[in-house]
Amino acid sequence: MDLFITGTDTGVGKTFITAGIAATLVSQGVATGVYKPAQSGASIGPDKKRIADDLEFVKKLSPKIKTKASYILEIPAAPSVAADVEDITIDKEVIKKDFNEFKKGNDVTIVEGAGGLMVPFGKDFMCSDIAKMLNLPVLIVAKPDLGTINHTLLSIEYARKKGLKIAGVVINNYPEGTTDVAIKTAPLLIQKFGQLDKVWVVPKNQNPFGTGIAELVAQNISINRLFS
């Protein structure tokens, strides 16, 4: 089964979770690829070429993970905005073609969106339209802060109205041992009101250099249940 990973907001750790899941799968002998339809806010390499930083992060966890981005945009904004500024047209058909070509030879292909489901990608389509076009179940990554219940349940409801299957929810960077009642009750309330049985909590990675991400994800997300 392939998977589309989105977030309730930008900066919630989609790439962290994407990389951790992909590295875990590869360690189990599963041929895995990570595809980004569009990367905004790309950095520029010494050769003046644009770098899809999210995919570079994924590759650092395991060089065995295949990666590809269709559009690499320099402006740190919604893909449609960045593309417009850079006079580039993001084409849904190009994304569909690239995805279908890229997934050949993969046992699992993970698609990482940009921001949340309602982030505009093109002049007339959003991130959710890409997930729908590719017919992929959606894993929603959320942050543990106050307000995450509302943001996550809204994302779940919107996804279902778009006809998307919810693969689960991951609350990332969860502070272990927290006494904050809002944070402590969020997972169960999201599970209850979102009518989901797949809600996982991933603690904050304490290693500042990013090592141990695959282990942290594997210990806290049931990969078998996620892809069942």
Sequence and secondary structure as in RCSB ss.txt:
>XXXX:A:sequence
MDLFITGTDTGVGKTFITAGIAATLVSQGVATGVYKPAQSGASIGPDKKRIADDLEFVKKLSPKIKTKASYILEI
PAAPSVAADVEDITIDKEVIKKDFNEFKKGNDVTIVEGAGGLMVPFGKDFMCSDIAKMLNLPVLIVAKPDLGTIN
HTLLSIEYARKKGLKIAGVVINNYPEGTTDVAIKTAPLLIQKFGQLDKVWVVPKNQNPFGTGIAELVAQNISINR
LFS
>XXXX:A:secstr
  EEEEESSTTS HHHHHHHHHHHHHHTT  EEEEEEEE S EE TTS EE HHHHHHHHH TTSEEEEEEE SS
SS HHHHHHHTT    HHHHHHHHHHHTTT SEEEEEEEEETT B SSS BHHHHHHHTT  EEEEE  STTHHH
HHHHHHHHHHHTT  EEEEEEEEE TT   HHHHHHHHHHHHHTT S EEEEE    TT TTHHHHHHHHS HHH
HT 
